Amino acid sequence: MPTGSYHSAVDVMSENAESELHEQAAINAAAPLTSANPADVRRVVLASFVGTTIEWYDFFIYGTAAALVFNKLFFPVGDDFLASMASFGSFAIGFFARPLGGIVFGHFGDRIGRKAMLVTTLIMMGVATCLIGVLPTYESIGIAAPIMLIFLRLVQGFGVGGEWGGAVLMAVEHGHSSKRGFYGSCVQMGVPAGLLLATGVFAIFSNMDEQAFLAWGWRVPFLFGVVLLAIGMFIRVQIMESPLFARVQHKKDVSPLPILDVFRHYPRNVLLAMGARFAENASFYIFSVFVLSYATEHLGLERRTVLAGVWIAAAIQTVAIPAFGILSDRIGRRPVYLCGAVFLAAFAFPFFWLVETGTVTFVWLAIVLGMMGHAAMYGPQAAFFSELFGTNVRYSGASIGYQLASPFAGGLAPMIATAMLEWSGGKSWPISLYLVATAALTIVSVWLAAETYDHDIGRDRVAEDETGRPAKCP
């Protein structure tokens, strides 16, 4: 796109968003957050949840296909190990686009507004997912097939990189201060809900004959994304902008370069948020993506059996995540988060012991318990990360802390696990040690972070004091 056209588009978006913000600011400028209309808050939280569910459906449908389909149709290199590595590599590439998406959408989210960015990311994710569903395979067009697949995966990653911060802030910044953990966790519910939907749809079509499934059945879950896109757009365009951001805009306290202000005032919090992500992110993709390949190809279990286990775990997570969010509103973010990380470290070896029994009940139990440990970290995470940054840079700060860790913590996890399995001759103990190492990093990071559940996020400009706790700038 020419530079002039790009700036014109940004200017139009900025003018439209600013007009809406000024109207809302006249109402919100003097009103405290605690007076937010409960019906408006519920509407915003629901919209954020639905939109996040749809975007993560798009993201997870790729992970499921990477474990079951893409190694056969897009990366037929003649060696099962290399094909799986290539397929999981394409899965990982999306994670490397997420930090860039977080930076770009965080910048405009802190300057123009949260709502405009959420609509943009939803469109980007939906279109990319539908296009994957119509891609020709390697057999049809050769090397161009995996190249186009990887490009669309990059678009997915870029979009989801900007999605999380905006969706979380819309919920957290609208809500009552005593319920931020719960409101933020409702948005986090979109992740297991998206996984639930993606795994469920894939499970339906995986019952098909293998030849038919590989020929066209796998495409339907991707094409279904267009229906979800329409639903998400209908809901998201109707919500109001965040009242806290509206106040910042009204006071003309918008940061000209949010990314620079984040690293100038919050470097420690960015690093601690990244460290807190490692155990949560790595464990999730081991328990929901790598386990599909490990259990079916290495242990010989049926595909539908393992998919059912992931589906059950995701369903339970939709209840567990808000429960842990509520608990963090009562006792603090750090205690809940730390318990999840400690549990993960203790469960790293038993997880594989249970899966390796080959007994359906034990396989399901392993996945469910692993995802419960993840939920204890993921429930309070949205509010925890949001509370580490000031309103005028919160989109950028929360997104950067969350997304910078994603490529290394989650994106590479299935590849690392696959490589370790090959290196060890099929033994799972190196993967367990890998999970313990990520848990140790998370435990240290959360231990060093400040408790934030009682912090007033309504202050427009904050920085770190000597302890790393958000404190008023002079």
Summary of the structure (lengths in Angstrom):
residues: 474
radius of gyration: 21.5
end to end distance: 42.1
largest distance: 67.2
contacts: 1903
relative contact order: 0.15
helix: 80%
strand: 1%
